[in-house]
Amino acid sequence: MSYLKFDKSLMINLEHSLPKEMLRTNQSGAYHCTTIVGCNTRKQHGLLVIPIPSLDNNQHVLLSSLDETVIQHGAPFNLGIHKYKGNCYSPNGHKYIREYDCETVPTTTYRVGGVILKKEKIFITHESRILIRYTLVEAHSRTTLQFRPFLAFRDANDLCIENKVASREFTPVANGVAMQMYDSYPTLYMQLTRKPKYVHEPNWYKDFEYPKDQERGIPYTEDLYVPGYFEVDIKKGESIIFSAGIEPVNPRTLKKMYDDEMKLRTPRTSFYNCMKNSAKQFYIENADGKYLLAGYPWFKIRARDEFIALPGCTMSVHHTPDFEAIMDTAQRAMTEWMETGKRDPHLEGLDQPDVPLWMIWDLQRYCHDQSNDICRERYGQLIKDTLKFIIDGRHPHLRVDANGLVSVDGTRQPMSWMDSTRADGMPYVPRTGYLVEHNGLWYNALRTAIELFEFDPESADEVARWREIADKAQESFIATFLNEHGYLYDYVTGDYRDPSVRPNMIIAAGLDYSPLDRRQRKGVLDVVTRELLTPKGLRTLSPNSYGYNPWYVGGPEERHRVYYSGAVRPWLMGFYANTHIKVFGWNGLPFIERMLIGFEDEMKEGCIGTLSELYDGNPPFIGRGAVSYAPNVAGALRILRIFKNMKIIDE
């Protein structure tokens, strides 16, 4: 029995199958994303969605979908499905689906009378190419397959409208055709392993609707260009591969290309394997280096998200070389920015105040994975330079005060991960002054550096300086944030202490070097458990705090307003688990293990095999936002690594 298999009864019920999405990537920015029945429900869905650096830093939908038709005795049976204006679904090909299996590659099995057709999709790693293999499992008479491509050639966040600018020209290539709708876009090559008959019938199909965008209160209707169709005969037991890419390919190599790529796949046979596969989908490699994408389908490479997710998405799945490659790229970017102010073209938000603190937290994780000596040799100078940059007052947004704490000005723009803004750019959650997680990370960074260089005589002066600041920071942290109710204020500015119960305090409590002692950690843990803990992670605001709103729904303005007002964030569970272990030791592991059940339940919900960006704060805790989010996957993997190290679970 497959871990991710769905039978006919679910697939033909659109109420249950349409909310389930799937995602595959090429680890270079391109992706394929749709629902498990193949009906696109959001504008970012597509069969081939790729970055086009010559245009911009966004992703673009080239091939929106491919409708397959089985023809027997002159009778066509269309296997596609789209939603059109007027709540009309056509051509209702989902009714032919026998089962859907996503264990190794997305595999759909159709049954049309006596015909059984299997469709398997696979992305080629580091190449903007998707292959679809069709195998005729059963047939009692001559069978013809017809393929009708739906082209968009647009930004993934825009919509396509019928126009006269789009080129209707095509160029014959080996076993297929090549098309370029607009001059600024690359050419799309559509080829098959067998020479097909191509019929050029250019036409616009109008009024496709995307219900996910409609729910979000944004434009949701578009037109797609259909240039014609391919036809090819297929025999029982035969396989035909369809290729879509931005470079031509020798059709004779497609079978080997497909088989070679299959060898690289890790079957999604467990929660761990799902998370491992999901983590690897965030890897991005380009000419400038290796990065970690924040999420799909609309996130870019963001420094804070990259550093929060990096240890979990690499070292927790035994991919330490990938950690090093991504960190080496980040090291170059951080060093150049600190020395010259020049920004990396891909790594957004490098100047945010907590980014260097998260980076040092990553390097602390690297020490645990490797050793202090290896970390010091490879990244020691980066840690020194970063702390000096902050202490000397050269960071544009982070200031070290006389009491050892760090402060920010978040009154006019967001200065933390809680970064939703109003239409005028002002933050909805104006956290300013001393932020609790910033100062927890700052204290942790200082103590990490002291540990690394404590016995290095050449670093004695720096260590003494770090220790002096850290001692002040610890004392000031307790005096500033700890209140009489046993939890931590979220931020403090002047005489104002924000009493909102938010999960940022668990970050400070869950760090290896926390300013809190065990008793104080337990006080924080008790409040967080009582008011913020859910089966999907931690709420961003307690139901007992002013402004709580658990529902991430409505138009853009409504969703921005409630982004951090109660919605649940799974990635914070990594710090919750660390705190729980710091307080209760290994006796607390069974409780954490039970909490993972809520995450495993999500493997067949939302975007199957991964974790959504956020979840509603109240039952039934529906997944919202981006379909797959790197920090959430990383948080789950960090917890799984704890259990693996204790031999409590198998991978």
C-alpha positions, 0 to 999 in steps of 0.5 A: 500500500502506497503512503500517498495513494488515492483511489477512484472514490476520492479522485472523482469527487472534486470536493475532496480531490481539488483541494489536494495539490502536488508539487515537483521542482528541478532544484534550479527554480523551475516547478510543476504544480497542479491539483491531483486531478490535473485541474489548475486552481490557481494562477501559479499552477502549470505543467512547466513553470520556469525562471527567466533571468533575462526577463526578471527575477520571477517565475513564468508559466510556459505550458499551463497544461496538456490535455490527453485524449484516448481515441478508439474506433473513432470515439474520443475520450478526453482525460483533461479537466478545467474550470470555466466561467459559470462553475463549469468543469470540462471535459470532466476527464477525472471520471476516468481516473482509477487511482493516483499515486505520488510515492515516487513520481506523480502517477495517474491511472485512467480506465476508459472502457477496456483501455487502461492508461498510466501517466507518469510525470518527472522533472529533470534535475537542474534542467527546465524540462518535464517528461511525461511517460504514457504506458498503455497497460491494457487495450483490445483494439487500436488506440490513438493518443491525442495531446493538446497543449495549453500555453500561457507564456506569462508571469506566474502571478499574472493572467493571460488574455487573448491578444493579437501580439502572440505569435501563432507560428511554429517550427517543426523539430525532431518528433515535435514542434517549437513555439515562441509566443512572445519575443522576450520569452524562450522557445518551448520545445514539445517533442515525443519519443515517436514521431507524431502527427501534428495538426496546427489549429491555433485558437484561444480557449477563454474564461478559465477560472482559478477558484483558489485565486477567487477565494483570495479576492484577486483576479482569477480568470484568464484565456489560454492559447492552444496551437493545435494537437499531436496524435500518435498510435500506441500499442498495448505494453508500449510507452511514449514519452512527451517532453516539454523544455526550453532546449531541443532534445534528441528524442532517442535520449528521452527514455534513458533521461527518464530512467536515469532521473528515476534512479535519483528519486527517494520514494515517499514511503514515510513521513520522514521521506516526504519531508526529505523530498520536500526539503530538496525541492527548495534547493536552488542552484544557478550561476551565482551559487546555491540557495534555499528558496523560501517556498512555492509557488510564489516565494523567492530566495529570502535571507531570513527564511533561508537561514531559518530553514537551512539546518533542517533542510540540509543537515537533518537529512544528511546533506551536509555538503549542501549546507556548506554550498549554500552557506558558502554562497551566503558567506560571500554575499554577507561579506560583500554586503558588510564590506561594500554594501552591495547586495546579492542579486538573489538573496533578498532581505540580507540587511534585516536585523535578525538575519546575521543572528540566524546565520550564526545560529546556523553555524552553531548547528553546523558545529554540532553536525561536524565539530567546533574545529571544522566550523572555526576553520571554515566559518570562524572569520565570518562569525568574527566579522559579523559580530564586529560589524554589529558591535561597531554600529555598522549594521543599518538596522541593529544597534547594541545598547549599553545594557548589552541588548540589541534594539531596532526601529520597527515603527515605520517598517517591519524589522522581524519575521512578523513582516506584514504591511499595510497598503502604505507600507507601515507594519501591522505588527509594529514591533520596535525597540527590544524584540525578544527573539532578536535578543535571544538570538543575539545572546546565543550568537555571543556565547557561540563565538565565545565557545568557538574561540575561548582557547584561541590566544589570538582571539583573547581580546575579542572573546573578552569583549563578547563575554562582557556584552553577553553577561550584560545582555543576560542580566538585562534580558531577564530584567527587560522581558520576564514578567510576573506571569512567568512568560516573556514580553514580546517587545519592549520600547521605552516604558511600554512592554507588549504583553501579547502572548506570541511565540517569539519567546519560545525561540529565545527559550529554545536556543542552546544558549538561552538567557533563561534558566531551566525554571524560567524556560518552564514558565515560558513553555507552560504559557506557550503550551496552554495558549499557543500550541495546536496540532499544526504548530504554534499560533502567532497570537494567543486567543486570550490576547487582543486582536486574535483572529484565527482565520487567514481568509478574504482579500489581500488586505484582510489576509495581511491584517491577520497574518500574525494575529493567530494563524499557526506556524509549524516551523516554531515547533522546532524551538518548542521541542528544543525547549521541552527537552531542555526542561524535561529531558528525554522524558519529554520526547513522547509528548513531542512525538505525539505532536508530530501526528498533526504534521503527518496527517497533512501529508495527504492534505493541501499540497500532498507530501509537504507542509503549507505556509500556515494554518488557521488558528482554530479547528479544523486548522486548514492549510493556507498561503503558499503550498510548501514552505521551507522553514516548516519542512525544516522545523519538522525535520529537526524534530525528526532528527532528534528522534532519530538520534535517540533511535526512537523512530526509523527513517 
